[in-house]
Structure formats: structure tokens, C-alpha cells
Amino acid sequence: MNMTRQQFDGLMAQVLEQHPDVADVIITTGKAIQAEVHGELKDAITTPDLGKLSALLTKAMALALIGENARLQKALAGKGSCDLSYALPGKGRFRVNIFSQRGSLALVMRRLPSRIPTMEELSLPQAFQDMAPEKNGLILVTGGTGSGKSNSLAALIDRINETRAGHIVTLEDPVEFTHPHKKGTVNQRELGIDFDTFASGLRAAFRQGPKVILVGEIRDPETMEIALQAAGTGHLVLSTLHTTDAGATINRILGLFSPSEERLIRMRLAESLRFVVSQRLLPKEGGGRVAAFEVLKNTMRVKDLILQGETGDKTFYGVLESSATYGMQTFDQHFLRLYEAGHITEETALLSASDRSRLGQMIDRTKALRGDQSTGLILEGLEDDAGTK
């Protein structure tokens, strides 16, 4: 079975017309084309009605996107997956991952915003405003897949581009947002087309004279090593990691290196790190999703923790919780504010908590002021299901 790119475009146009708010399109054997809207999967009905997709049909769709691209063909055959960007003119752009599963091919297509979002539209914390003037160092935005890291970094790059006359180089997989030249000059490079690995692209950036370097993701010790080197030699380096919170981010970085290197890496990280912002998207009351943020800024107390490590009474969570004057916050503190504002339910807050009993106490204080019932019953139910976090 064959499918042309034009036929695939026709199917995607129908999906977008039917689900204009789609975040992801999932194409896999044994299911109809799926559209994820506000965190929930819905079947997309197309003409002709394809019903449950066969393995041949999902393969035909994948090949319609890969075409004659030898690099993508080689990646799919050798690694079991490949990444590419897909544009439906006038309707939308997607980041696509094609992968093999149970002997057939599947596609996950992440919708990319048609324009660069602003910090205000994304409700980003004040920390992002403070990042834009930074001249050097390492800034990390972390979170799971689909938590909005790319949007946040795009808004930050755009703010830097608007306010500073400097050279910005991005290394991306694939290029998601197209940044026009503003006060700054932006060169965007795509993995597999313009450079072969993040480490080699980052090393080459030293010869390209950038003031700001965006590295799409730090995946290995070599890339982290070069990122720390760049951050320590007058560059502002922005990147992402797949970690759950600020403390886990520091530990993940240290875990990339051997124990014999740990002391040196702690020293370099303590010197170069500027901010870590972790983010999550939570179900919003009334529909949609709302972003929550944990913010770490490298103060003297944080620097000491990076150098010495956490102990029973000295933790990243504790420092963040007590450092609001520096713009820091834990996820739990932000969950509490979102709950108080009516954006999320109490159950959503507690299910997402880093320290469930601590957040429960904070919610209880809020309820006491309101004269509401305590969280005890909800907490007990959650503990019965999953155990206390």
C-alpha cells in the first residue's frame, strides 16, 4: 500500500479542522488516528474513514513523510526511530517521531505553535525575566515530554533577541520555532542536517562567535562537559533535561560523570549554573491545562549545596521553600497558589506533589482560614492507592 505526501496532507487537514486545539496526533496500528486535545485522546474521523489502522497503512503514512531522505531511513533502520519536522502550509507545523513497535511503525506528531509565544502568554515566572539580561552561565529548563520546555525557551530566546544586539546560535532536533532577526542575529541549526551530534554542534559554536547558545537537549556527559566549558568562558548556554525537579536536575548532571570527576564537576557547576526551572502541565478546572513551575536560582546557599551535597537537614527542597525573596519556589508552593486561585483541584495538587504530606498541611492551613474541611480524607485515599510520596 502506498500513500503520497499529498494524500497524507489531506488527512492531516481533516484532523486539524475537526480538532483545532490538537496538541498531538498519534498514528498506530489497531487504533483510529488519535488527536490529543487538552490531555485526552480522541478518535479523528476522516474521509475516507480509515477505521482502525493496519500495519501497512501506518507504514505507508510514515514513508510518505520520510520520502527519499537517506538519513531518516538509516536512523529508523538502525536505531528504531527518527525525528523530523512536518509542515501543512497555512495550517500548522509538527515535530514528528516515527518509531517501530511490535513489528509495525507508529507516528507521534507534536503540534508546534504557529508563532513564538511571549513570556506573558505562557504565564512564566519572574525568573525568566531575570534570565534575559544574563551575560554568561548555564540556564536549564527541565520537565517531561510535553511539559512546555520548548515554548518557555522560545519565549526566552525571543526576549533576548528583542533586547540585545548579540549573535544567538540554536542547536535543535528539529528546529521548532523560526526566530526572525530582531535586535539580535539568530542562526538556527538542525540535528542531522546542519550538525551530527549536539556535542559536535556545541564544539563548533565556539568558532561561530555567539553570545547565546541554545542546546536542544543535554543527553550525555560530553555535551554537558562542553556546555559547562562554554558557560564558563563568557557564553550564555540554555538547554533542557528530562528531570522532574530542580534537585533531581543537579543530581542527574552529577550522575552523568564518574565518581572520580564528581568534585571537579561540582565546582564547575556551582560556578556556572544560573537558574534551573522545572515545569509541569496539570489538568485545569473547567478544562484545558495550566503550567506549574519550580524555580532554583544559584545563590550562596544553593552553591554550597551543589558543592557539599544534600544532607538530612539541608536539601534543595528546603532552600527553595525558604527563598521566596530570591524568586525561588517549590512545585508544592506553586500547586498551593494554583489551588487557592481555583485553577486546579485539591486532588490534582496532592497527586502531583513532591512532598504530599507537606502540601497537605499547607492546603489545610488555607482551608482553616476559609473554614473548609481538612484534606485528611483525600490524603488517606491517595496513600491507599499509591503510598505517600
C-alpha positions as CSV (number, residue, x, y, z in Angstrom):
1,M,0.0,0.0,0.0
2,N,1.4,3.4,-1.0
3,M,0.4,6.9,0.2
4,T,1.5,10.2,-1.3
5,R,2.6,13.2,0.7
6,Q,-0.5,15.0,-0.8
7,Q,-2.8,12.3,0.5
8,F,-1.2,12.5,3.9
9,D,-1.6,16.3,3.9
10,G,-5.3,15.8,3.1
11,L,-5.8,13.6,6.1
12,M,-3.9,16.0,8.5
13,A,-6.0,18.9,7.2
14,Q,-9.2,17.0,8.2
15,V,-7.7,16.2,11.7
16,L,-6.9,19.9,12.2
17,E,-10.3,21.0,11.0
18,Q,-12.0,18.6,13.4
19,H,-9.7,19.3,16.3
20,P,-8.3,22.8,16.0
21,D,-6.8,22.6,19.6
22,V,-4.9,19.4,18.9
23,A,-1.6,19.1,20.8
24,D,-0.5,15.7,19.5
25,V,-1.6,13.4,16.6
26,I,-0.9,9.7,17.3
27,I,-0.9,7.1,14.5
28,T,-0.5,3.5,15.5
29,T,-1.7,0.0,14.4
30,G,-5.0,-1.1,15.7
31,K,-6.4,2.4,16.5
32,A,-8.0,5.1,14.5
33,I,-5.9,8.3,14.0
34,Q,-5.9,9.8,17.5
35,A,-5.9,13.5,18.4
36,E,-4.8,14.6,21.9
37,V,-6.8,17.6,23.0
38,H,-6.2,19.1,26.5
39,G,-4.5,15.9,27.6
40,E,-7.2,13.5,26.4
41,L,-7.1,11.2,23.3
42,K,-10.0,11.4,20.8
43,D,-10.6,9.5,17.6
44,A,-10.2,11.6,14.4
45,I,-12.8,10.7,11.8
46,T,-11.6,11.2,8.2
47,T,-13.0,10.8,4.7
48,P,-12.4,8.1,3.6
49,D,-13.0,6.6,7.0
50,L,-9.8,4.6,7.8
51,G,-11.2,2.9,10.9
52,K,-8.6,1.0,12.9
53,L,-5.3,1.4,11.1
54,S,-3.5,-1.6,9.7
55,A,0.3,-2.0,9.9
56,L,0.5,-1.5,6.2
57,L,-1.3,1.8,6.4
58,T,0.8,3.2,9.3
59,K,3.9,2.2,7.4
60,A,2.6,4.0,4.3
61,M,2.0,7.2,6.3
62,A,5.5,7.0,7.8
63,L,7.1,6.5,4.4
64,A,5.0,9.4,3.0
65,L,6.8,11.7,5.5
66,I,10.3,10.1,5.2
67,G,10.3,10.1,1.4
68,E,13.8,9.6,-0.1
69,N,15.6,11.1,2.9
70,A,18.5,8.6,3.4
71,R,19.5,10.0,6.9
72,L,16.0,9.3,8.2
73,Q,15.8,5.9,6.6
74,K,19.2,5.0,8.1
75,A,18.1,6.3,11.6
76,L,14.9,4.3,11.5
77,A,16.5,1.1,10.4
78,G,19.5,1.4,12.7
79,K,18.0,3.0,15.9
80,G,14.4,2.1,15.6
81,S,13.2,5.7,15.4
82,C,13.8,9.0,13.6
83,D,12.8,12.7,14.1
84,L,11.7,15.2,11.5
85,S,9.6,18.3,11.2
86,Y,6.4,18.4,9.1
87,A,4.5,21.4,7.9
88,L,1.0,21.7,6.5
89,P,1.1,25.0,4.6
90,G,-1.2,27.6,6.2
91,K,-2.5,25.2,8.9
92,G,0.2,24.0,11.2
93,R,3.7,22.6,11.9
94,F,4.6,19.5,13.7
95,R,7.6,17.8,15.3
96,V,7.4,14.1,14.3
97,N,8.8,11.0,15.8
98,I,8.5,7.8,13.8
99,F,9.3,4.6,15.6
100,S,8.9,0.8,15.4
101,Q,6.7,-1.1,17.9
102,R,5.7,-4.7,17.8
103,G,6.8,-5.1,14.2
104,S,5.0,-2.1,12.8
105,L,5.6,1.7,12.5
106,A,3.9,4.3,14.6
107,L,4.0,8.2,14.5
108,V,3.6,10.8,17.2
109,M,3.2,14.3,15.8
110,R,3.6,17.2,18.3
111,R,1.9,20.4,17.2
112,L,4.1,23.4,17.2
113,P,2.7,26.9,17.8
114,S,2.5,29.0,14.6
115,R,4.2,31.9,16.3
116,I,6.6,32.4,19.2
117,P,4.7,32.7,22.4
118,T,5.5,35.6,24.8
119,M,6.5,35.2,28.5
120,E,3.3,36.9,29.5
121,E,1.1,34.5,27.4
122,L,2.8,31.5,29.0
123,S,2.5,33.0,32.5
124,L,6.2,32.3,33.0
125,P,7.6,33.2,36.5
126,Q,9.7,36.3,37.1
127,A,12.8,34.1,36.9
128,F,12.5,34.2,33.1
129,Q,12.6,38.0,33.0
130,D,15.7,37.8,35.2
131,M,17.4,35.3,32.8
132,A,17.2,37.5,29.7
133,P,20.0,40.0,30.8
134,E,22.4,37.3,32.0
135,K,25.7,37.5,30.1
136,N,27.1,34.1,30.8
137,G,26.5,30.8,32.6
138,L,24.2,27.8,32.3
139,I,20.3,28.0,32.4
140,L,18.4,24.8,32.4
141,V,14.6,24.3,31.8
142,T,13.6,20.8,32.7
143,G,10.5,18.6,32.7
144,G,8.9,15.6,31.0
145,T,8.0,15.3,27.3
146,G,5.2,17.7,26.5
147,S,5.6,19.9,29.6
148,G,6.2,23.1,27.6
149,K,10.0,23.4,27.8
150,S,10.4,24.3,24.2
151,N,7.8,27.1,24.4
152,S,9.4,28.6,27.5
153,L,12.9,28.6,25.9
154,A,11.5,30.1,22.7
155,A,9.9,32.9,24.7
156,L,13.3,33.5,26.5
157,I,15.3,33.5,23.2
158,D,12.7,35.9,21.7
159,R,13.1,38.3,24.7
160,I,16.9,38.2,24.4
161,N,16.6,38.7,20.6
162,E,14.5,41.8,21.2
163,T,16.7,43.4,23.8
164,R,20.3,42.5,23.0
165,A,22.4,43.1,19.9
166,G,24.2,39.8,20.1
167,H,24.7,36.6,18.0
168,I,22.4,33.7,19.0
169,V,23.1,30.2,17.8
170,T,20.5,27.4,18.4
171,L,21.1,23.7,18.0
172,E,17.8,21.9,17.7
173,D,16.2,18.5,17.0
174,P,14.3,19.6,14.9
175,V,14.0,23.4,14.6
176,E,10.6,24.1,16.2
177,F,10.3,27.9,16.2
178,T,11.6,30.2,13.4
179,H,13.2,33.2,15.0
180,P,13.4,36.3,12.8
181,H,16.4,38.6,13.3
182,K,15.5,41.4,15.6
183,K,18.0,43.4,17.7
184,G,20.0,40.2,17.8
185,T,21.0,37.9,15.0
186,V,19.8,34.3,15.2
187,N,21.2,31.3,13.3
188,Q,19.3,28.1,13.8
189,R,20.9,24.7,13.1
190,E,19.1,21.3,12.9
191,L,20.5,18.0,14.1
192,G,21.2,15.6,11.2
193,I,21.1,18.4,8.6
194,D,23.4,21.1,9.9
195,F,25.4,19.1,12.5
196,D,25.7,15.4,13.5
197,T,25.6,15.4,17.3
198,F,24.8,18.1,20.0
199,A,28.4,17.7,21.3
200,S,30.0,18.4,17.9
201,G,27.5,21.3,17.1
202,L,28.3,22.8,20.5
203,R,32.0,22.5,20.0
204,A,31.7,24.1,16.5
205,A,29.7,27.0,18.1
206,F,32.9,28.2,19.8
207,R,34.1,29.2,16.3
208,Q,30.8,31.0,15.4
209,G,31.1,33.8,17.8
210,P,27.8,33.5,19.7
211,K,26.9,35.3,22.8
212,V,24.0,32.9,23.5
213,I,23.8,29.2,22.6
214,L,20.7,27.1,22.8
215,V,21.3,23.4,23.0
216,G,18.0,21.5,22.4
217,E,18.8,18.8,24.9
218,I,21.8,17.6,27.0
219,R,21.8,13.8,26.7
220,D,25.4,12.7,27.5
221,P,28.4,13.7,29.6
222,E,30.3,15.0,26.5
223,T,27.6,17.5,25.7
224,M,27.4,18.6,29.4
225,E,31.1,18.9,29.6
226,I,31.2,21.3,26.6
227,A,28.2,23.2,27.8
228,L,29.9,23.8,31.2
229,Q,33.1,24.9,29.3
230,A,31.0,27.3,27.1
231,A,29.2,28.7,30.2
232,G,32.5,29.3,31.9
233,T,34.1,31.1,29.0
234,G,31.7,34.0,28.5
235,H,28.7,32.3,26.8
236,L,25.1,32.1,28.0
237,V,24.1,28.5,27.4
238,L,20.4,27.5,27.5
239,S,19.3,23.9,27.4
240,T,16.8,21.2,28.6
241,L,17.0,18.0,30.6
242,H,14.3,15.4,31.2
243,T,14.2,15.7,35.0
244,T,11.3,16.0,37.4
245,D,12.5,18.9,39.6
246,A,15.4,21.2,40.5
247,G,17.1,18.8,43.0
248,A,16.8,15.9,40.6
249,T,18.4,18.0,37.8
250,I,21.6,18.7,39.9
251,N,21.8,15.0,40.8
252,R,21.3,14.0,37.2
253,I,24.1,16.2,36.0
254,L,26.5,14.8,38.6
255,G,25.3,11.3,37.7
256,L,26.5,11.7,34.1
257,F,30.1,11.7,35.3
258,S,32.3,9.1,37.1
259,P,32.9,9.4,40.8
260,S,36.5,10.5,40.2
261,E,35.2,13.5,38.3
262,E,32.4,14.5,40.7
263,R,34.4,17.0,42.8
264,L,35.5,19.0,39.7
265,I,32.0,18.9,38.1
266,R,30.5,20.1,41.4
267,M,32.9,23.1,41.4
268,R,32.3,23.9,37.8
269,L,28.5,23.6,38.1
270,A,28.5,25.7,41.3
271,E,30.4,28.4,39.4
272,S,28.5,28.3,36.1
273,L,24.9,27.5,36.9
274,R,22.5,30.5,36.9
275,F,18.9,29.0,37.0
276,V,17.1,25.7,36.9
277,V,13.4,25.9,36.1
278,S,11.3,22.7,36.1
279,Q,7.8,22.7,34.7
280,R,4.7,20.5,34.6
281,L,1.3,20.8,33.0
282,L,-1.6,20.0,35.2
283,P,-5.4,19.4,34.3
284,K,-7.1,22.7,34.8
285,E,-10.5,23.2,36.5
286,G,-13.1,23.6,33.8
287,G,-10.9,22.1,31.0
288,G,-7.5,22.7,29.5
289,R,-4.2,22.6,31.3
290,V,-2.2,25.0,33.5
291,A,1.6,25.2,33.9
292,A,3.3,24.9,37.3
293,F,7.0,25.8,37.9
294,E,9.7,25.1,40.4
295,V,12.5,27.7,40.4
296,L,16.1,27.5,41.6
297,K,18.5,30.4,41.4
298,N,22.1,29.9,42.2
299,T,22.5,31.8,45.5
300,M,25.3,31.2,48.1
301,R,23.1,28.6,49.8
302,V,22.4,26.8,46.6
303,K,26.1,26.9,45.6
304,D,27.0,25.4,49.0
305,L,24.5,22.6,48.4
306,I,26.0,21.9,44.9
307,L,29.5,21.8,46.3
308,Q,28.8,19.8,49.5
309,G,25.8,17.7,48.5
310,E,22.4,17.3,50.3
311,T,22.1,16.1,53.9
312,G,19.2,15.3,56.1
313,D,18.5,18.9,57.1
314,K,20.0,20.7,54.1
315,T,18.1,19.9,50.8
316,F,17.3,21.7,47.6
317,Y,13.6,21.5,48.5
318,G,14.2,23.2,51.8
319,V,16.3,26.0,50.3
320,L,13.8,26.6,47.5
321,E,10.9,26.7,50.0
322,S,12.6,29.3,52.2
323,S,14.0,31.5,49.4
324,A,10.9,33.3,48.0
325,T,12.8,36.7,48.3
326,Y,15.2,35.4,45.6
327,G,12.3,34.4,43.4
328,M,12.6,30.7,44.2
329,Q,9.7,28.3,44.8
330,T,9.0,24.6,45.1
331,F,6.4,22.9,42.9
332,D,4.3,22.4,46.1
333,Q,4.2,26.1,46.8
334,H,3.1,26.8,43.2
335,F,0.5,24.0,43.4
336,L,-0.9,25.6,46.6
337,R,-1.3,29.0,44.8
338,L,-2.9,27.3,41.8
339,Y,-5.3,25.5,44.2
340,E,-6.1,28.7,46.1
341,A,-6.8,30.5,42.8
342,G,-9.2,27.8,41.8
343,H,-7.2,26.7,38.8
344,I,-6.6,23.1,40.0
345,T,-8.4,20.7,42.3
346,E,-7.1,19.6,45.7
347,E,-6.7,16.1,44.4
348,T,-4.7,17.2,41.4
349,A,-2.4,19.2,43.6
350,L,-1.8,16.3,46.0
351,L,-1.3,13.8,43.2
352,S,1.4,16.0,41.7
353,A,3.1,16.9,45.0
354,S,6.8,16.5,45.6
355,D,6.1,16.2,49.4
356,R,2.4,15.1,49.7
357,S,2.1,15.5,53.5
358,R,3.8,18.9,53.4
359,L,1.4,20.2,50.7
360,G,-1.5,18.6,52.6
361,Q,-0.5,20.7,55.6
362,M,-0.3,23.9,53.5
363,I,-3.8,23.2,52.0
364,D,-5.2,22.5,55.5
365,R,-4.0,26.0,56.6
366,T,-5.7,27.5,53.6
367,K,-8.9,25.6,54.4
368,A,-8.8,26.6,58.1
369,L,-8.7,30.2,57.0
370,R,-11.7,29.6,54.8
371,G,-13.5,27.4,57.3
372,D,-13.4,24.4,55.0
373,Q,-12.9,20.6,55.8
374,S,-9.3,19.3,56.1
375,T,-7.5,17.3,53.4
376,G,-7.2,14.2,55.6
377,L,-9.7,12.0,53.8
378,I,-8.3,12.8,50.4
379,L,-4.7,12.2,51.6
380,E,-5.7,8.8,53.1
381,G,-7.3,7.8,49.8
382,L,-4.2,8.7,47.8
383,E,-2.0,6.9,50.2
384,D,-4.1,3.8,50.0
385,D,-3.7,3.9,46.2
386,A,-0.1,4.8,45.8
387,G,1.7,5.2,49.1
388,T,2.9,8.6,50.3
389,K,5.4,10.3,48.1
